[in-house]
């Protein structure tokens, strides 16, 4: 296995070299955006979201530490939205100054949330204020994405020196789709091949791997004791942030088929910035469907609010701002993301003309999640399904598919954010049987639950005469690594296994002649480590989804996985904890404290199970923390005891 894996990377290096010489590889053509000229008439209205900087940020970070210190007097004494605004929101004077500046430029301004302004004006007025030209672009359809048009600035947007000290980020100048759902299907591989999965005796469930449901999940991860306590999520509200619409009746059909008693009016769909459009397979409606089914199935008594926004940086930030500022949702999840570098990449950001510093959306997300955890809202996000190589994009431009670009160790945003729980993925134990041909099968046995990385299928692919890239298994696996931009949070200090960023990580675009260096990531940076904790996410040991396709209609979809499942699953179980204890907020400090104190693993009452086998194509699972599975997987029944005040 090790030799085969090594030979693949040698082959990949050769393919990259061929690309550098102008030999067009067969895989991964990146979609091209065609400039259509000016974006509409000069009088056409454009609405932007302007995120303002918070104040007293050092005190804010200190308060987060004290509120999540289980030994301290402020433990879980959360703030209201109004209290957060009073202590950390921009001052009334700052809001008035920025508002008057934009109004003097002929723009209309309203306060949308604690730190966000909605700014509207004609296209020409917006262009003049930010010193850009707004053009329309069109991208043709690909097998993975529909055709679409978007608006983007020509030139780098500038913030006026009069207000630059107050502005954190500006959203809406660029409306291109950016985020991908972290969802995979086994049959989507070039060689699907999966015939059956026979679980180990210890992991046997009512449904076979690939067709698992929330009832099977509850058995695997010991949710039963919570139900025995009468916990269902009653009086708790779950939140889902998503970038695609869904058919609510699919979720009700799923819960009914499992015999779950739920309210027939538990789902509230909230349209952000006009919503996500109609249900569409290519736009990611399957993702939203599974998010609702999984979280709502594990907490059948909870209400569910689904925040549906357009797939753009503005839609993404506005959706999170709405759910956090309203503060009705107790626990939320999101299974969409992108490589963190794209959140510090112009032109979606703007420039301070005085210092030349990028005014970044990465920090704007950080501020929102800080508000969430201070309010006691739990936030779970998928760490990604590209293993240790999140930069391997395939969805929207700019994208760097293999082998038209090099690979770099990289992580997903918002999983890289410090105030969220980043969910990684595992593979359940059992014997997988895959078809090599009509007369030949291949079997591989996973002895114990291990880090999800499809490199365990390299031998199968070699029997088909395919390298891992052509076979569709590279770099599929649990998203993990070290952030190159987000500093290490306090709760990861003193944890064995925590790393700094690797050196010599340079992304090269081989489609250019000569090849162009896109970015060299900082080495030896003490960044946020991802993920925090994991759950089964391998499609080969994955789940069933009840889904109404925009193409084929209703059906039960099998063999789905991805860390997209882990985030809503932990979201659903957290609703049970919230019912028992009140809001528990960010669980990361508790999880890492258990590891630090030697109380995480071992014995019948251990709250966590250590994952010590498998890898995500680079980082190997090991004792304690690792960048493939985080601190391991939970035993939810035992974790309940550890979370008691």
Backbone torsions as a table, in degrees:
resi	resn	phi	psi	omega
1	UNK	NA	-44.4	-178.4
2	UNK	-64.0	-40.5	179.4
3	UNK	-64.0	-44.4	179.7
4	UNK	-60.6	-42.6	-179.6
5	UNK	-64.1	-42.5	178.7
6	UNK	-61.9	-43.0	-178.5
7	UNK	-65.3	-31.0	176.8
8	UNK	-62.8	-45.7	-178.6
9	UNK	-67.2	-30.4	173.3
10	UNK	-65.1	-44.0	178.0
11	UNK	-62.7	-41.9	179.1
12	UNK	-62.0	-42.6	178.6
13	UNK	-60.7	-39.1	178.1
14	UNK	-65.2	-38.4	178.5
15	UNK	-65.3	-38.4	178.1
16	UNK	-66.0	-38.5	177.9
17	UNK	-65.0	-39.8	177.3
18	UNK	-62.5	-40.0	178.2
19	UNK	-62.9	-38.2	-180.0
20	UNK	-65.1	-27.1	179.3
21	UNK	-88.8	2.7	177.1
22	UNK	93.1	7.6	176.5
23	UNK	-82.8	113.4	-173.0
24	UNK	-71.2	118.7	175.9
25	UNK	-69.1	162.7	-176.3
26	UNK	-85.9	-14.8	-170.8
27	UNK	-106.0	154.5	159.9
28	UNK	65.2	45.9	175.6
29	UNK	-64.8	128.0	-178.7
30	UNK	-81.3	138.4	177.4
31	UNK	-66.9	148.0	-177.3
32	UNK	-111.1	134.8	177.6
33	UNK	-93.5	126.9	-179.0
34	UNK	-100.9	126.4	-179.4
35	UNK	-75.0	120.4	-179.0
36	UNK	-99.1	1.7	-179.1
37	UNK	96.7	-162.6	-175.2
38	UNK	-54.9	140.6	-176.7
39	UNK	-83.8	86.3	177.4
40	UNK	77.6	-173.3	-179.3
41	UNK	-74.3	160.7	-178.6
42	UNK	-65.4	-22.5	-179.4
43	UNK	-91.1	-5.6	-177.3
44	UNK	-62.9	131.6	-177.0
45	UNK	-71.8	143.0	176.5
46	UNK	-128.8	130.6	178.6
47	UNK	-112.9	127.2	178.8
48	UNK	-113.9	158.8	170.0
49	UNK	-110.8	121.8	179.1
50	UNK	-108.2	114.5	178.5
51	UNK	-89.3	126.7	178.5
52	UNK	-94.1	155.5	180.0
53	UNK	-73.4	142.6	171.9
54	UNK	-75.8	165.4	176.1
55	UNK	-117.5	167.9	179.6
56	UNK	52.8	42.9	-173.1
57	UNK	-68.6	-31.8	177.4
58	UNK	-65.3	-41.8	176.6
59	UNK	-66.0	-34.2	178.4
60	UNK	-63.0	-46.4	179.4
61	UNK	-63.5	-39.4	178.5
62	UNK	-65.0	-37.9	179.7
63	UNK	-66.8	-37.5	175.6
64	UNK	-58.5	-45.1	179.1
65	UNK	-59.7	-41.6	-177.5
66	UNK	-74.3	-36.1	179.5
67	UNK	-67.7	-25.7	179.8
68	UNK	-106.5	18.1	173.4
69	UNK	-93.2	105.9	-174.7
70	UNK	-64.4	-15.4	-179.7
71	UNK	-97.3	-3.3	-173.7
72	UNK	-99.7	165.8	-176.8
73	UNK	-73.2	-15.9	-177.6
74	UNK	-98.8	7.7	-175.2
75	UNK	-54.2	121.7	178.2
76	UNK	59.1	26.5	170.9
77	UNK	-92.3	83.6	-170.5
78	UNK	-79.8	161.9	179.8
79	UNK	-94.0	155.0	166.6
80	UNK	-84.2	167.8	176.3
81	UNK	-59.3	-40.0	-179.3
82	UNK	-65.5	-39.4	178.2
83	UNK	-67.1	-40.2	177.2
84	UNK	-61.5	-44.7	179.7
85	UNK	-59.8	-45.2	-176.7
86	UNK	-64.9	-34.1	-176.1
87	UNK	-91.0	-34.4	-169.5
88	UNK	-129.9	-13.0	179.6
89	UNK	-68.8	162.4	175.8
90	UNK	-60.2	146.8	-177.0
91	UNK	-69.4	156.7	174.9
92	UNK	-56.0	-34.2	179.2
93	UNK	-66.1	-40.2	178.2
94	UNK	-64.8	-46.2	179.7
95	UNK	-60.0	-42.5	-179.7
96	UNK	-65.1	-41.5	-179.2
97	UNK	-63.8	-46.4	-179.8
98	UNK	-66.9	-39.9	179.8
99	UNK	-61.5	-47.5	-178.9
100	UNK	-64.6	-34.3	178.1
101	UNK	-61.9	-49.2	-178.8
102	UNK	-68.1	-37.4	178.1
103	UNK	-63.3	-37.6	177.7
104	UNK	-64.0	-22.9	177.6
105	UNK	-89.0	8.4	178.3
106	UNK	84.3	20.7	-177.4
107	UNK	-107.8	149.8	176.9
108	UNK	-94.3	138.9	-173.8
109	UNK	-132.7	135.8	171.6
110	UNK	-140.1	151.8	178.9
111	UNK	-85.9	118.7	-176.1
112	UNK	-88.8	-45.1	-179.9
113	UNK	-143.4	-171.1	-178.0
114	UNK	-50.5	-47.8	-172.8
115	UNK	-120.7	13.2	-176.3
116	UNK	-121.6	136.1	173.0
117	UNK	-109.8	143.7	171.6
118	UNK	-99.5	121.0	-174.6
119	UNK	-120.6	122.2	-176.0
120	UNK	-126.7	139.2	175.7
121	UNK	-167.9	176.8	177.2
122	UNK	-65.5	158.4	178.9
123	UNK	-57.9	-41.2	-178.1
124	UNK	-65.7	-38.4	179.0
125	UNK	-67.8	-39.9	177.2
126	UNK	-64.2	-44.0	179.9
127	UNK	-60.5	-42.0	-179.5
128	UNK	-67.3	-40.8	-178.1
129	UNK	-64.7	-39.1	-175.2
130	UNK	-105.2	6.2	173.0
131	UNK	58.9	48.7	178.7
132	UNK	-140.4	171.2	166.2
133	UNK	-114.0	132.9	179.5
134	UNK	-96.0	119.8	180.0
135	UNK	-113.4	156.2	173.4
136	UNK	-95.6	142.6	178.6
137	UNK	-130.1	154.0	179.0
138	UNK	-131.0	138.8	177.9
139	UNK	-124.2	129.2	180.0
140	UNK	-71.2	159.2	179.6
141	UNK	-66.3	147.4	172.2
142	UNK	-123.6	173.0	176.7
143	UNK	-59.3	-23.9	-176.8
144	UNK	-100.6	-20.4	-173.8
145	UNK	-137.4	149.7	175.3
146	UNK	-76.9	165.9	171.0
147	UNK	-68.7	151.4	-178.3
148	UNK	-161.2	161.8	173.4
149	UNK	-119.4	153.0	177.5
150	UNK	-149.6	166.6	177.4
151	UNK	-105.6	141.0	178.1
152	UNK	-152.8	146.7	-178.9
153	UNK	-77.9	143.6	168.5
154	UNK	-94.0	119.0	-173.0
155	UNK	98.8	169.6	-178.7
156	UNK	-94.8	119.9	-178.9
157	UNK	-60.3	143.9	179.8
158	UNK	-118.2	143.6	173.1
159	UNK	-100.9	136.8	-179.8
160	UNK	-58.2	137.0	176.3
161	UNK	-57.2	-22.0	-177.8
162	UNK	-68.4	-23.2	-175.9
163	UNK	-129.9	1.6	-172.3
164	UNK	-62.1	-28.3	-179.5
165	UNK	-68.4	-17.6	-175.8
166	UNK	-103.0	-13.7	-170.4
167	UNK	-99.4	129.2	177.3
168	UNK	-90.1	-43.1	-178.1
169	UNK	-165.6	159.7	176.1
170	UNK	-126.0	130.1	-177.3
171	UNK	-121.4	140.1	174.3
172	UNK	116.0	-12.8	173.1
173	UNK	-65.0	-37.9	178.1
174	UNK	-111.5	121.1	-176.0
175	UNK	-111.8	15.2	-177.8
176	UNK	-64.7	148.3	172.0
177	UNK	-63.9	138.5	-174.6
178	UNK	-128.1	-29.3	-165.6
179	UNK	-104.7	147.7	179.5
180	UNK	-118.5	145.1	173.2
181	UNK	-76.4	141.1	-177.1
182	UNK	-92.1	72.5	-171.7
183	UNK	-134.4	136.7	178.4
184	UNK	-139.0	155.8	174.8
185	UNK	-126.4	139.9	-177.2
186	UNK	-58.8	-40.8	-176.3
187	UNK	-74.9	-5.8	176.7
188	UNK	-76.4	-11.6	174.8
189	UNK	-64.2	152.4	176.7
190	UNK	-56.9	-31.9	173.7
191	UNK	-121.2	91.0	-179.1
192	UNK	-59.8	-66.4	163.6
193	UNK	68.9	-12.6	-172.4
194	UNK	-71.7	121.7	178.1
195	UNK	-94.8	-48.5	-178.9
196	UNK	-162.3	161.3	171.7
197	UNK	-130.4	121.3	177.4
198	UNK	-102.2	109.5	-176.9
199	UNK	-68.4	155.2	173.3
200	UNK	-65.4	159.3	-176.6
201	UNK	-57.6	-37.7	-178.0
202	UNK	-70.5	-21.8	-176.1
203	UNK	-106.9	11.1	-177.0
204	UNK	-62.8	134.7	-179.6
205	UNK	-130.6	169.2	-179.2
206	UNK	-61.3	-37.7	178.6
207	UNK	-109.2	150.1	-177.6
208	UNK	-71.9	151.1	172.5
209	UNK	-54.0	136.4	-172.5
210	UNK	99.7	-18.0	177.5
211	UNK	-130.6	24.3	-176.9
212	UNK	-67.0	153.3	177.2
213	UNK	-124.4	179.9	179.3
214	UNK	-65.0	-26.8	177.4
215	UNK	-69.9	-36.7	174.7
216	UNK	-67.5	-41.6	177.6
217	UNK	-58.1	-43.9	-179.1
218	UNK	-60.8	-34.4	177.9
219	UNK	-71.6	-43.9	-175.7
220	UNK	-64.2	-40.3	-172.7
221	UNK	-111.4	19.6	167.9
222	UNK	60.7	50.8	174.5
223	UNK	-84.9	-18.2	-175.9
224	UNK	-49.1	-45.1	-179.8
225	UNK	-58.8	-27.5	177.9
226	UNK	-71.4	-41.0	176.9
227	UNK	-65.6	-35.6	179.0
228	UNK	-64.7	-22.7	175.6
229	UNK	-83.0	0.3	-179.1
230	UNK	84.7	14.9	-178.7
231	UNK	-86.9	125.2	178.7
232	UNK	-132.2	-2.6	-172.8
233	UNK	91.6	15.1	-178.8
234	UNK	-59.6	133.3	-178.8
235	UNK	69.2	12.8	176.6
236	UNK	-109.8	146.5	178.4
237	UNK	-115.0	122.8	174.5
238	UNK	-87.4	145.2	174.2
239	UNK	-120.8	142.6	173.8
240	UNK	-125.9	123.6	172.2
241	UNK	-101.6	123.3	-173.8
242	UNK	-146.1	165.6	-177.4
243	UNK	-121.7	23.4	176.6
244	UNK	-150.7	147.1	178.9
245	UNK	-81.5	175.4	-178.7
246	UNK	-153.7	172.8	178.1
247	UNK	-103.1	109.3	-173.3
248	UNK	-60.6	-31.2	-178.0
249	UNK	-63.9	-23.6	176.3
250	UNK	-62.2	-44.3	-179.6
251	UNK	-64.9	-43.0	179.2
252	UNK	-63.7	-37.4	177.6
253	UNK	-65.3	-39.7	178.6
254	UNK	-62.6	-49.7	-178.7
255	UNK	-64.5	-38.2	179.3
256	UNK	-64.6	-40.9	-179.4
257	UNK	-63.0	-27.5	179.6
258	UNK	-90.8	0.1	179.0
259	UNK	75.0	23.5	-179.5
260	UNK	-85.4	135.1	177.7
261	UNK	-89.2	114.3	-178.4
262	UNK	-133.8	156.2	172.9
263	UNK	-69.8	140.0	-179.7
264	UNK	-80.7	2.6	179.3
265	UNK	-129.8	32.1	-173.1
266	UNK	-82.5	-16.9	-174.4
267	UNK	-98.8	128.4	175.5
268	UNK	-123.0	115.3	178.4
269	UNK	-92.5	125.4	-176.7
270	UNK	-116.2	118.2	-176.9
271	UNK	-87.1	120.9	178.8
272	UNK	-104.9	129.5	179.4
273	UNK	53.2	38.4	179.4
274	UNK	91.9	-5.8	175.7
275	UNK	87.9	-171.8	-172.7
276	UNK	-102.1	2.9	-178.0
277	UNK	84.6	-174.9	-177.2
278	UNK	-69.7	162.8	175.5
279	UNK	-58.1	132.8	-176.6
280	UNK	-152.6	128.8	177.7
281	UNK	-59.3	-43.6	-175.3
282	UNK	-72.4	-22.9	-177.8
283	UNK	-87.4	-10.4	176.1
284	UNK	106.8	22.2	-178.9
285	UNK	-63.9	-28.4	176.7
286	UNK	-60.6	-36.3	179.1
287	UNK	-61.4	-50.4	-179.5
288	UNK	-60.9	-40.0	-179.4
289	UNK	-59.6	-49.0	-178.6
290	UNK	-67.6	-34.7	178.6
291	UNK	-58.4	-44.9	-178.5
292	UNK	-71.0	-44.6	-178.2
293	UNK	-62.2	-44.4	-175.8
294	UNK	-70.9	-52.2	-177.7
295	UNK	-65.4	-44.4	-179.2
296	UNK	-70.5	-28.4	177.7
297	UNK	-72.3	-33.3	179.0
298	UNK	-80.1	-21.9	175.8
299	UNK	-126.6	73.9	-171.9
300	UNK	-65.5	-17.7	-179.6
301	UNK	-91.8	-3.5	-175.2
302	UNK	-85.4	151.6	167.6
303	UNK	-81.5	157.4	-176.4
304	UNK	-131.7	126.0	172.7
305	UNK	-112.4	122.8	-177.8
306	UNK	-109.3	113.9	-178.5
307	UNK	-95.1	107.8	-174.8
308	UNK	-105.6	120.3	-176.5
309	UNK	-127.8	161.6	173.1
310	UNK	-64.5	152.8	178.7
311	UNK	-80.8	84.8	176.8
312	UNK	-154.2	165.4	179.5
313	UNK	-64.9	-32.9	177.4
314	UNK	-68.1	-45.2	178.8
315	UNK	-60.6	-41.6	-178.2
316	UNK	-63.0	-49.4	-177.8
317	UNK	-68.4	-37.7	-179.2
318	UNK	-67.4	-34.6	178.9
319	UNK	-66.4	-47.4	178.0
320	UNK	-63.6	-39.7	179.5
321	UNK	-61.6	-39.9	-178.9
322	UNK	-66.2	-47.9	-176.0
323	UNK	-68.4	-33.9	-178.2
324	UNK	-79.6	-41.2	-177.7
325	UNK	-70.0	-37.1	177.6
326	UNK	-68.7	-33.4	172.7
327	UNK	60.6	28.7	173.5
328	UNK	-86.8	-33.7	-177.5
329	UNK	-76.5	132.7	-179.7
330	UNK	-86.8	-36.6	-178.9
331	UNK	-147.0	139.5	-174.6
332	UNK	-140.1	161.9	177.9
333	UNK	-141.4	158.1	175.4
334	UNK	-146.4	134.2	-177.2
335	UNK	-116.1	21.4	176.9
336	UNK	-110.6	151.7	177.4
337	UNK	-173.1	-178.5	175.6
338	UNK	-154.0	164.5	176.7
339	UNK	-54.2	133.7	-174.6
340	UNK	-59.0	-28.2	179.5
341	UNK	-59.4	-33.5	-179.2
342	UNK	-67.6	-16.5	177.0
343	UNK	-90.3	2.2	171.5
344	UNK	-126.0	21.9	-173.5
345	UNK	-108.4	116.7	171.3
346	UNK	-61.2	151.9	14.1
347	UNK	-95.5	10.7	179.5
348	UNK	-71.2	-17.8	174.7
349	UNK	-103.3	172.6	179.5
350	UNK	-124.2	165.2	-171.3
351	UNK	-112.9	137.3	168.8
352	UNK	-78.6	111.1	-174.5
353	UNK	-67.0	-18.9	-178.9
354	UNK	-79.0	-50.3	-177.2
355	UNK	-96.9	-20.3	-175.2
356	UNK	80.2	5.0	-179.0
357	UNK	-75.4	146.1	175.7
358	UNK	-77.7	131.8	173.7
359	UNK	-92.1	107.3	-159.4
360	UNK	-107.9	147.7	176.5
361	UNK	-75.0	-20.7	178.0
362	UNK	-58.4	-42.7	179.8
363	UNK	-72.5	-34.2	179.0
364	UNK	-63.3	-39.6	175.2
365	UNK	-65.2	-42.1	178.0
366	UNK	-54.6	-45.6	-177.5
367	UNK	-64.2	-39.3	178.7
368	UNK	-64.0	-44.7	-177.9
369	UNK	-70.4	-29.1	173.6
370	UNK	-63.0	-42.4	176.3
371	UNK	-61.4	-42.0	-179.1
372	UNK	-60.2	-48.6	-175.6
373	UNK	-70.7	-30.2	175.7
374	UNK	-70.2	-24.9	175.1
375	UNK	-86.9	-4.1	179.2
376	UNK	85.8	13.4	178.3
377	UNK	-85.0	127.4	175.4
378	UNK	-82.5	139.9	179.8
379	UNK	-129.6	121.4	178.9
380	UNK	-117.3	131.5	-179.9
381	UNK	-133.0	151.8	177.2
382	UNK	-74.9	139.8	-179.4
383	UNK	-83.1	-9.5	-179.8
384	UNK	108.4	163.7	-176.4
385	UNK	-119.6	19.9	-178.8
386	UNK	-106.3	26.2	178.6
387	UNK	57.5	-133.9	-179.3
388	UNK	-86.1	4.9	-171.5
389	UNK	-126.1	67.4	-175.9
390	UNK	-67.2	-17.2	-179.3
391	UNK	-68.7	-13.7	-178.4
392	UNK	-74.9	83.0	-178.0
393	UNK	-87.4	150.5	175.3
394	UNK	-135.6	-4.4	-167.8
395	UNK	-90.8	-69.8	-169.0
396	UNK	-124.9	148.8	174.4
397	UNK	-72.8	146.4	-2.1
398	UNK	-72.3	136.5	179.2
399	UNK	-138.1	155.1	-174.2
400	UNK	-132.5	69.2	-178.3
401	UNK	-73.8	153.9	175.3
402	UNK	-81.1	152.1	-8.4
403	UNK	-95.3	32.2	178.5
404	UNK	-79.7	-4.3	174.6
405	UNK	-145.5	165.6	175.5
406	UNK	-77.8	172.7	177.2
407	UNK	-110.8	144.6	175.7
408	UNK	-133.2	145.7	173.3
409	UNK	-63.3	125.4	-168.8
410	UNK	-159.8	159.4	-176.4
411	UNK	-129.9	166.0	-173.7
412	UNK	-93.5	150.9	169.8
413	UNK	-115.9	132.8	20.0
414	UNK	-91.5	9.3	179.6
415	UNK	-61.0	-27.3	-179.7
416	UNK	-75.6	-9.4	-179.2
417	UNK	-69.1	143.3	-175.2
418	UNK	-76.6	-22.0	-172.6
419	UNK	-103.5	26.2	172.2
420	UNK	-124.9	161.6	171.0
421	UNK	-98.3	113.1	-178.2
422	UNK	-86.2	121.5	-173.9
423	UNK	-97.4	120.3	174.8
424	UNK	-94.0	-172.1	-173.7
425	UNK	-134.8	152.4	178.0
426	UNK	-128.8	171.6	171.4
427	UNK	-115.5	131.8	179.5
428	UNK	-76.6	152.4	-179.2
429	UNK	-70.3	151.7	178.5
430	UNK	150.1	179.1	179.7
431	UNK	-106.7	121.1	177.9
432	UNK	-98.0	132.5	177.4
433	UNK	-115.6	125.0	-177.4
434	UNK	-124.4	146.6	-177.2
435	UNK	-87.4	120.1	173.2
436	UNK	-83.8	-39.5	177.5
437	UNK	-154.2	-174.8	180.0
438	UNK	-65.4	-21.0	-176.0
439	UNK	-119.0	-0.6	-175.8
440	UNK	-132.8	130.3	174.9
441	UNK	-113.3	159.0	175.3
442	UNK	-125.7	135.9	-179.8
443	UNK	-123.9	142.9	175.3
444	UNK	-136.8	135.0	-177.5
445	UNK	-108.5	123.2	173.6
446	UNK	-93.8	112.5	-170.1
447	UNK	-71.1	-43.6	-179.5
448	UNK	-140.6	163.4	178.8
449	UNK	-54.8	129.3	-174.0
450	UNK	-135.9	165.7	176.4
451	UNK	-57.3	137.1	179.3
452	UNK	-80.1	120.2	170.1
453	UNK	-156.0	126.4	-174.3
454	UNK	-76.9	12.1	174.3
455	UNK	-67.6	-12.9	174.6
456	UNK	-70.5	-6.8	178.3
457	UNK	-103.5	9.6	-179.3
458	UNK	-58.4	-42.9	-178.7
459	UNK	-63.6	-39.0	176.5
460	UNK	-60.8	-45.8	-179.5
461	UNK	-63.5	-38.2	-179.9
462	UNK	-64.5	-32.9	175.8
463	UNK	-65.2	-26.4	177.5
464	UNK	-86.7	-3.4	-177.9
465	UNK	77.4	24.7	-176.8
466	UNK	-118.3	141.5	170.4
467	UNK	-79.7	164.9	-176.1
468	UNK	-58.9	-31.8	179.1
469	UNK	-70.3	-48.2	178.3
470	UNK	-65.4	-31.6	-178.6
471	UNK	-74.6	-18.4	178.4
472	UNK	87.5	17.8	-179.1
473	UNK	-104.4	-16.9	179.6
474	UNK	-99.0	133.6	-1.1
475	UNK	-103.1	40.0	-173.2
476	UNK	-56.9	128.6	179.3
477	UNK	166.3	-177.3	-178.4
478	UNK	-64.8	121.2	178.8
479	UNK	-64.1	131.2	-179.4
480	UNK	-172.1	157.5	179.5
481	UNK	155.4	-148.1	-176.8
482	UNK	-128.8	129.3	178.1
483	UNK	-65.1	138.4	176.7
484	UNK	-92.6	-0.8	-174.5
485	UNK	-132.8	-23.5	-176.6
486	UNK	-103.4	122.5	-177.3
487	UNK	-67.3	156.8	-178.9
488	UNK	-63.3	127.6	-180.0
489	UNK	-76.7	161.8	-174.1
490	UNK	-58.7	-34.8	-173.7
491	UNK	-72.3	-13.5	177.7
492	UNK	-93.8	-0.8	178.7
493	UNK	-69.7	140.5	176.5
494	UNK	74.3	14.7	179.7
495	UNK	-99.7	121.3	177.5
496	UNK	-64.7	136.1	-179.4
497	UNK	102.5	-16.9	176.8
498	UNK	-67.1	135.5	-174.0
499	UNK	-120.1	169.9	167.2
500	UNK	-102.3	170.2	-180.0
501	UNK	-66.4	149.8	178.3
502	UNK	-75.4	154.0	176.9
503	UNK	-86.7	165.8	175.2
504	UNK	59.5	44.0	176.8
505	UNK	-105.0	93.6	-176.9
506	UNK	-119.6	124.0	177.2
507	UNK	-89.4	123.3	-178.6
508	UNK	-117.7	130.9	177.3
509	UNK	-93.8	110.1	-176.9
510	UNK	-87.1	-0.9	177.2
511	UNK	-76.8	-15.6	178.9
512	UNK	-91.0	152.1	179.1
513	UNK	-127.4	105.8	4.0
514	UNK	-77.1	165.5	179.5
515	UNK	-55.7	147.1	-174.6
516	UNK	-114.5	134.3	172.6
517	UNK	-77.2	118.2	-179.8
518	UNK	-79.7	-49.3	-179.4
519	UNK	-163.1	144.8	167.9
520	UNK	-111.2	116.3	-176.2
521	UNK	-75.0	145.6	-179.9
522	UNK	-64.6	133.9	178.3
523	UNK	-94.5	155.3	178.7
524	UNK	58.4	29.5	177.8
525	UNK	-86.7	132.0	-179.1
526	UNK	-81.5	75.7	-174.1
527	UNK	-96.5	170.8	174.6
528	UNK	-59.1	128.2	177.0
529	UNK	-91.7	140.2	-176.1
530	UNK	-130.6	141.7	0.2
531	UNK	-88.8	-174.5	176.0
532	UNK	-96.1	-41.0	-176.5
533	UNK	-157.9	164.7	-172.5
534	UNK	-135.4	164.4	172.1
535	UNK	-145.4	163.5	178.6
536	UNK	-52.1	124.5	-178.6
537	UNK	-137.6	-3.7	-178.8
538	UNK	-69.6	124.4	178.0
539	UNK	-56.4	-30.7	-179.9
540	UNK	-67.7	-21.9	173.9
541	UNK	-121.1	34.7	-168.6
542	UNK	-95.4	-143.5	-158.6
543	UNK	-130.1	165.4	172.7
544	UNK	-99.4	147.2	177.0
545	UNK	-131.7	131.3	170.9
546	UNK	-86.8	121.8	-169.4
547	UNK	-150.3	136.0	173.7
548	UNK	-98.5	104.0	-178.7
549	UNK	-71.7	144.3	175.3
550	UNK	-72.2	-9.1	-178.6
551	UNK	-109.2	-47.3	-171.7
552	UNK	-110.7	-3.7	-179.0
553	UNK	84.7	-162.5	-173.4
554	UNK	-73.2	143.6	175.1
555	UNK	-169.5	167.8	175.3
556	UNK	-99.7	112.2	-177.2
557	UNK	-90.0	131.8	-175.8
558	UNK	-116.3	162.0	173.8
559	UNK	72.2	33.6	178.3
560	UNK	-102.5	147.5	177.0
561	UNK	-155.4	-158.3	-174.5
562	UNK	114.0	156.8	177.8
563	UNK	-66.7	-7.0	170.2
564	UNK	-54.7	-31.2	178.6
565	UNK	-77.5	-40.1	-173.9
566	UNK	-61.4	-40.3	-176.8
567	UNK	-64.2	-53.0	178.8
568	UNK	-67.7	-27.6	177.9
569	UNK	-65.1	-48.0	178.1
570	UNK	-66.4	-33.4	175.1
571	UNK	-57.6	-47.3	-179.7
572	UNK	-63.7	-43.8	-179.9
573	UNK	-66.5	-33.9	178.8
574	UNK	-62.8	-30.5	175.7
575	UNK	-61.0	-33.2	176.5
576	UNK	-68.6	-42.7	176.4
577	UNK	-61.6	-42.4	-179.3
578	UNK	-63.0	-37.1	177.6
579	UNK	-63.4	-37.0	-176.7
580	UNK	-77.6	-41.4	-169.5
581	UNK	-114.1	-6.2	-161.1
582	UNK	83.0	177.7	-177.4
583	UNK	-55.7	133.8	176.9
584	UNK	-101.8	-17.0	176.2
585	UNK	66.2	-143.8	-177.6
586	UNK	-71.6	122.5	-178.3
587	UNK	-87.4	-11.8	-174.4
588	UNK	-55.1	-47.0	179.8
589	UNK	-57.6	-38.4	178.1
590	UNK	-67.2	-44.8	-177.5
591	UNK	-60.8	-47.5	-178.2
592	UNK	-72.1	-31.5	176.7
593	UNK	-64.3	-37.4	177.2
594	UNK	-61.7	-42.3	178.8
595	UNK	-67.1	-44.8	-177.2
596	UNK	-61.8	-35.1	-177.1
597	UNK	-88.4	-0.1	-178.8
598	UNK	71.8	25.5	-177.0
599	UNK	-112.1	10.9	-172.7
600	UNK	-85.7	-39.1	-167.7
601	UNK	-122.7	158.2	172.4
602	UNK	89.2	136.6	178.5
603	UNK	89.6	163.8	-175.2
604	UNK	-67.6	-22.6	-175.9
605	UNK	-106.3	15.6	-178.2
606	UNK	-64.8	131.4	-179.4
607	UNK	-75.0	-19.4	-179.3
608	UNK	-129.5	154.7	171.2
609	UNK	-114.5	125.5	-178.5
610	UNK	-75.2	137.4	175.5
611	UNK	-106.4	119.5	-171.3
612	UNK	-123.6	10.4	179.0
613	UNK	-128.8	159.0	178.5
614	UNK	85.3	177.9	-179.6
615	UNK	-161.2	174.7	177.0
616	UNK	-115.7	40.3	-180.0
617	UNK	81.0	-6.8	174.3
618	UNK	-146.9	-54.8	-177.4
619	UNK	-88.4	127.5	-178.8
620	UNK	-91.6	142.0	171.5
621	UNK	-65.7	141.2	-176.7
622	UNK	-149.3	174.3	177.8
623	UNK	-62.6	134.5	-178.7
624	UNK	79.9	-145.6	-176.9
625	UNK	-76.5	141.7	170.2
626	UNK	-149.4	162.8	-174.5
627	UNK	-85.2	11.3	173.8
628	UNK	-104.4	-38.3	-177.4
629	UNK	-128.0	1.6	-176.7
630	UNK	70.3	-131.9	-179.2
631	UNK	-87.8	6.5	179.0
632	UNK	114.1	-146.5	178.6
633	UNK	-123.7	154.2	-175.9
634	UNK	-87.7	152.4	158.4
635	UNK	-104.9	101.8	-169.2
636	UNK	-64.3	-32.4	177.9
637	UNK	-65.7	-43.5	178.9
638	UNK	-74.4	-33.7	178.6
639	UNK	-64.2	-29.2	175.6
640	UNK	-54.4	-43.5	-179.4
641	UNK	-65.1	-38.8	-178.1
642	UNK	-70.5	-21.9	-177.7
643	UNK	-89.8	-7.8	-178.6
644	UNK	-62.6	136.4	-179.8
645	UNK	-58.2	NA	NA
